[in-house]
Each structure stands twice: as C-alpha cells, then as structure tokens.
C-alpha cells in the first residue's frame, strides 16, 4: 500500500483527504504544520506528499525545499491561490503537480494515483557513477571530475530522471508529464531547450561512456555503454 503524508492545517480538509485516500487503499499520515511535516516526512518516508501552501509556521514552499534537499519523493501542492504565478512557482520549486482549492475528492485521488505511477528517484537510491559523472538523486546534485555542474531545478530534475532510466527512450510528452507535470500546458519546446542546456553544462562527452541521444521522431534517451 502506498503511504501518503497529508500536510494541511484545516482539520476538515485534512479529514476529507484522509477519508478519500483510505477508501482507495492508501495509508495516510497527517501533519498540521510545516515543521511537523518535515519531521514526519523523515520519520515515515511516504511515497507521496499532499502539501498545503498556507501553513501556520513555515509555508509549503519552504517545506518543499527541505523535502527536495532530502528526496525526490513526489509532492502535490494544495492551495487556495488560483494565480498562475503560484502554479509556476510550484513546478519550478520541484512540485510534481498542483491542485487548487476547492477541489473534488475523486480528482485528488486520481491525481495522486497518476503521480504515483510515474517512475521517480527515491531517497534510498545510491549514488550513480557513470564515467566521470557522479549523480546524487537524493541531494539533486551532479558532479563531473569532482566539480559540481550547475543546473536549474527543472533541468536537474529532467537530467536525474533520465539517468535513472538508462537506454530508455522518452517522447517529449512523456518527459513533460514526468518532469513538468500533467497540468503543464506550454510548448514541448521546453524539453528541447532543457536538453540543450544540460548538454552544454555537461560539456564534451566524446570520451565518456554516456550521451544524451536525440532519436528523430521518437524523443530522447540517456544512452549508457554497457
């Protein structure tokens, strides 16, 4: 059974979420403040976090940042704010999806199930060493020849996702779903630009056992020599 951490300071909303998720065979844990959320995340290691933006001590963005420093666990932001800027802030900060209040319980369950179906890097993942690269999924860092490679949060998330699935081909649409989120309604050109930035950051890979391949008409692949 999947474990879901519900971070919501409104008791009524938290109970509703718990009821719907439990009805769909999911284990739940509740947190009422940002600090409690971080503590319970570390203690219980959930498979997904439903995270309210407005919390009494530290807001959801701060909690999300702390979670991302520890893990790539999926996080769905809950907020009463309908502004597009807040939605974009969530994705840029590493959120996997975004649900605006008021919401329908069945919709939340569907979103949770959809996100849980996506392959993600878990905190227990070990360091990935490929040639001169060292990728740390938990810390969201990439080093080459011992020097850290600077990647934006979104580029880093895309790169780590690819490295966790070597020699698998993903279409632009699949990468958008996995990295940008199912609600992203921008151009798939975002994937091309992100790949371009990652390649530039990685530098010359001619002597390396890896490469980001473009498969015309199909998509992209993190190709690793075996």
N, C-alpha and C positions, 0 to 999 in steps of 0.2 A: 504493500500500500504506500502511496506517495504521502509525504509529510508536508504540510503547508503551514507556514508561520503567518498568522494574521496580525498585522500591526495597525490597530485602529483604536482611537481613544473614545469613540462614541459606542457605548455598550450595546445599544440596539442594533447598530450596523454590524458590529463585530459578531453578535449572536446570530444574525441573519446569515452572514457569510459562513459561519461555522456550521449552521444547520444545512445549508445547501451543499457544502463540501463533504460533510459527514454522510449525507444522503447519497453521495456519489462515491462512497468507499474511500474517502481520503482522511487521513489522520490530521488533526489540527492542533496547533498551539497558539495561544493568544498573548500578545504584548500590547501594553496600553501607552507606553512612552517610547521615545527614541532610544534612550539608554537601555531600557529593558529589552527592546528589540535586538540591540547589538549583543546583549548578554545571552538572550535565548537563542539567537542565531548561532553563536559559538557553542552553546551547550547542546542544542538539539540537532544541528546540521540538517535543516529542512531541505526538501527537494525544490521548493519554490516559496517565495515571499510575496504576500499581498501587502503593499506598503502605502499607508496614507501619507499624503504630503504634509498636512497640517497636524502637528503633534505638539503636546504641551511643553516639552523641554527642548529638544532639537528637532528640526524639521526633517521630512523624508529625504530631501536631497543630501543632508549630512549623513543620515543613516545609510543611504545608498552608497555614498562614497566609502564609508567604513566597510560595508559588505564587499564592495569591489576590491578593496585592498586585501581581502582575505580569500575571495572566492568568485567564481563565475556563475554561481547559483542564479537561476532565473528570478527576476524581480518584476512584478507588475505594479505600477504606480496607481494609487487610487486618489482622486482629487475632485473637489467641487469646482475647481477652477477650469473653465472651458476655453481659456486662451490658448491659441496655437503656440505661443512662445513657451508656455509651460510644458506642452506636449513635446516640443522640440528639445527643451532643456532635459526632459526625462530621457529621451533617446540618446542625446549627446553625453549624458552622465552615465550611461550604461544600462538603462532600463530596457527590459525585453518587450514590454507592452505597457499600455496606458488605458485606464478606464475612468471615464468621467462620471461623477455622481449627478443626479440619481441614476442608479443602474438597475438592471433586471438580474435577479439571481441566476437564472439559467444562462444569461450571457456571460456572467463571471465564470461559471463552471466551464462553459465552452472555451473561453479564453485560456483558462488555467490548463485545460486538457491539451489545447493546441500548443501552448508554450512548452509543456512537459514532453511533448512528442519531439521537440527539436533536440538534436544532439548538442550537448554543451560540455564544456570542460569543467570537471569537478575539482573541489579544493584538494582532494586527496591525490589528484594527478601528480605524477612525479615530473621533475624537470625533463624537458625534451631536448636532447642533444643531437644536432644534425650538422656534420662538418664543423665549421667554426661558429655555428649558432647555438645559443642556449636559450630556450623558450621556457618561461615560468608562467604557466596558466593561472596559478593562484595569485601571484603578485602582478600579473599582467605586464611583465617586462620581457624584453628581448635584448640579448647581448650578442655581439659579434666580435670575435677576437678579444673578449673581455670588456669591450666598450658598449655601453648601453645605446641602443638605437631608439631615437626619439620618434614616437608615433602618437598621433592624436588618439583619444579614447576610441573613436569609431574605427579608425584604421587598425589600431591594435586589436580590437575585438574581431575584426574580419580576419586579420592575419593569424591570430591564435586559433580561430575556428578552422581555418584551412589546414593549419599544422596538425590539428587533432584528427584530421581526416585525410591522410596522405594518399595520393594516387586515386582520389575520388573526384569526379567532375561534377561541378555545380553550375546550374544556369544562373543568370543574373537574378531572375525572380526568386530562386531558392535562397540565394545569398541575401537578397533584400529581406526575405521573411525571417531568416535566421539571425541577421545582424541588425537590420534597421527596424524590424518588427512588422507584423501583418497589417498594421494600420498605415504604414508609410505610403503616401500617395504621390511621391515625387518621381522623377525620371530614373530609369535604371542606369542612366549615365553616371549616377553616383557611385556605382560599383566600379565602373571603368576608371573613374578619377581616383578612387581609393586605391585600386590595384596599382595605378601609375605611381602614386605617392609611396606605396610600400616598396615597389621595385627600386625607386630612387633611393629610399632610405637604406635598403639592403646593400646597394652598390653592386659591384661586379661579382657575378656568381659563376663565371666560366670554369673555375677550378673547384667549384663546390658540388656536392652530391645532391643538390636540390635546385629547384627552379619553379617559378610561378608560370605555368603554361597557359596560353590562350588557345583554346580549341575552337576554331572557327565554326560558328553555327551552333555550338554547344554551351560554352561557358569557360570557366576557369578551373585549373587543377594545381594543387600543390604537389609537384612531381618530385619523388624521392627515389634515388637509386638504391636498389636492394641487392 
